[in-house]
Amino acid sequence: MTSDVLIVGAGPTGLAAGLFLAARGLSCRIVDKAATPATTSRAQLINPRTLELLDGIGCAAALVAEARTIGGVAFYHHWESVGVLEFGDVHPRFKMSVLPQTRTEAILAAALAEKGIVPERRLELEKYSQDEAGVDAVLLHPSRQRETVRTSLLFGADGAHSAVRKGMGVAFIGSDFPEEWPLYDIHLHNCPLDPELAHICFVDGGLVFLMCIRDGVWRLFGDVPGLVGRLPPGTRAGEPVWQSAFHIAHRLAEREVDGRVAIGGDAAHIHSPVAARGMNLGIEDAYVFSACAADMLKGEAARLSDYGRLRQATHRQVVSEVERLTQLARGRPSVIGIFRQMFVPFMTMYPPAARAVKNLVTGLDHNADLS
């Protein structure tokens, strides 16, 4: 075997998997078809659950040192306040933290480099086959030369269009919202909002989300036209640092494991950014996978199947909860918008409802079970 585990994908899930595996004494090789790490950041929030898991391998401190904290979410109707959901002391040690995904990846990659593991880029998984003893993967180099490697296990952390998931013959089941969601990282001047909170403003037929990601620069997205014109009164928009757009889908892989092959992160689940769970849930997948992989390679044959059972239950729970929350926040059709106006103030004032939403956003809605 060239390694205990071949990891396909060098995003947060794949990098975290490499670290968790190394901490358990396993060797791994990480490949990614992209020539360079991503230069823009979809994910901006690291939740307390993720920091707790990464603290166990010595990475949390470096992330916290660069991040800024978010104390809660403020809700508005046409920029009139309707309530605040405060995160407070949801975790004894860690807060909701704002850090661009590019920096999260860089810190995880630096920790891997200290262990002698460097992702190999411009190296694409073309196909693979498996038998009872291992997996044979064919890697395609930029020169179109093919390399066949033998590995004990294969872990697909290669995103929503995962080649590993397709090789497993696994359906990606779910639904999509039709509208486009514009996204900006943008300079704002005279913004009256508290930079220590995230802000969600409900407007007719949609929402506007704002969060300060660094001094003077805010993450802005929403599902309404003329988004930059929907800013709080008195706010003046400057030049965008970055702008993009996305569509929202909620999808689950019908299973996460096939023999000696497993998937995690966006390869296994995608959902809206409303609860900031995407990257965080993927890092949790990496943690559970590493534990199950280590046990399997020690002779506990059923442990990789346990990974599939454990994560399928978690993925179904989280994606279902995020989808319901997104349907409410989205405010469409109009009857949902009317209900939203009544529910959100109730949710911020009624402790059980507030606790449920806080736990979802902070990743503390379930334990990262290993059995």
Secondary structure, 3 states (H helix, E strand, C coil): CCEEEEEECCCHHHHHHHHHHHHCCCCEEEEECCCCCCCCCCCCEECHHHHHHHHCCCCHHHHHHHCEEECEEEEEECCEEEEEEECCCCCCCCCEEECCHHHHHHHHHHHHHHCCCCCEECCEEEEEEECCCCEEEEEECCCCCEEEEEEEEEEECCCCCCHHHHHHCCCEEEEECCCCEEEEEEEEECCCCCCCCEEEEEECCEEEEEEEEECCEEEEEECCCCHHHHCCCCCEEEEEEEEEEECCEEEEECCCEECCEEECHHHCEECCCCCCCHHHHHHHHHHHHHHHHHHHHCCCCCHHHHHHHHHHHHHHHHHHHHHHHHHHHHCCCHHHHHHHHHHHHHHHHCHHHHHHHHHHHHCCCCCCCCC
